[in-house]
Amino acid sequence: MEFLAGRLTDHVSVGLLAAAVPRVVIDDAVAEFGKGAKRSDAKLAAQVMVYFAMAMALFADEDCQEVLTRLAEVLTDWGRWDAGWECPGSGGITQARERLGADVVREVFERVAQPVAGMLARGAWLAGGRMVSIDGFEWDVPDSEAKMRVVEYEVPDRGTDGERELFCLPTTLLDARCAPAALLAAGYHERWEHEQANAQAKTVPRGPGKVMRSQSPDMVLQELYGYLLTHYAINSLICQAATEADIDPDRVEFTNAVRVIRRRIDDPAAFSP
């Protein structure tokens, strides 16, 4: 795992956020919603505040001024911060966030967020298709061989007395040669990984039971998309590093990755304009 940690650190150092959330995408979203700076000397331009929204997720235990302070060196290298400037107070930061709104951050997320696992990523593919899970509701339909195939299998030691439990797995993968029953049964139990992903985004950066910073609905929405963008960026790095190491990305601890990134976030090279 030391090798993998080195790989992850390398990816962080060459551009944590810019690699997964390019400036050009942010610039386009800012222009689309007319959120460009009205003054050339504006300290907290919309582009900066998008990354700030992500940094709030990364440093969920810090107040907004501390988060901005951590970004000051990066902003200086961008030419968007003067060493003689004082860090704006919480009121100024709030005003900058309000000027940005939620639409830009949501638009950036919708433009960049896509499956991060490539063809070589272990554990990401099943029977020639990408493994995904969708949490939602279901409708009952009539049984039909043309529509559905049902795989039945038993799992031992599910009860108190070592009882076997019967599982019935409906699937639209009808070709048993391409998708054997045993393969589908094994893949079905990986569906719970989406719960782990939810926990990553909701609990790991903020800690359990924490309340979001924002007060108004629009700012809550902006903060939420900042979390989603940060979660996406971190998992992009994890998947890239794991694929190069030829291991399943599930073996990389999300919490450890967050720690590595937090240690390196002050590195100006981690943010590339």
MOLIN-V146345 format. One line per field, one symbol per residue. ss: DSSP state (h for helix, s for strand, l for the rest). phi: phi as a letter, one per 20 degrees, with the letter a starting at -180 (. if undefined). psi: psi as a letter, one per 40 degrees, with the letter a starting at -180 (. if undefined). Layout:
ss: ???
phi: ???
psi: ???
This chain:
ss: lhhhhhhhhhhhhllhhhhhllhhhhhhhhhhlllllllllllllhhhhhhhhhhhhhlllllhhhhhhhhhhhhhhhlllllllllllhhhhhhhhhhhllhhhhhhhhhhlllllllllsllssllssllllllllllllllllllssssssslllllllllssssssslllllllllhhhhhhhhhhhhhhhhhhhhhhhhllllllllllllhhhhhhhhhhhhhhhhhhhhhhhhhhhhlllshhhllhhhhhhhhhhhlllhhhlll
phi: .ffffffffffffeqgeffecfgfffgfffffemdffecfeffdfgffffffffffffdfeeffffffffegffffffndbdgefefgffffffffffffmegfffffgfeefbgeeefeffmdcblncffccceadcdecffbffdbcdddbddfledfdmfededddfbeeeeffecfgffffffffefffffffffgfedffenfmfefffdegfffffffffffffffffffffffffffelcfgffefffffffffffefffgffcdf
psi: dddddddddddddegdddddgiddddddddddefeihdidehdgidddddddddddddgdeiidddddddeddddddeeehhdeiihiidddddddddddadddddddddddhihehadehieeihfeihhiihhaiiihiihhdddihhhhiihifdadffihhhhhhiiegdheddgiddddddddeededdddddddddddddiieihidididdddddddddddddddddddddddddddefihddehhddddddddddedehdeehh.
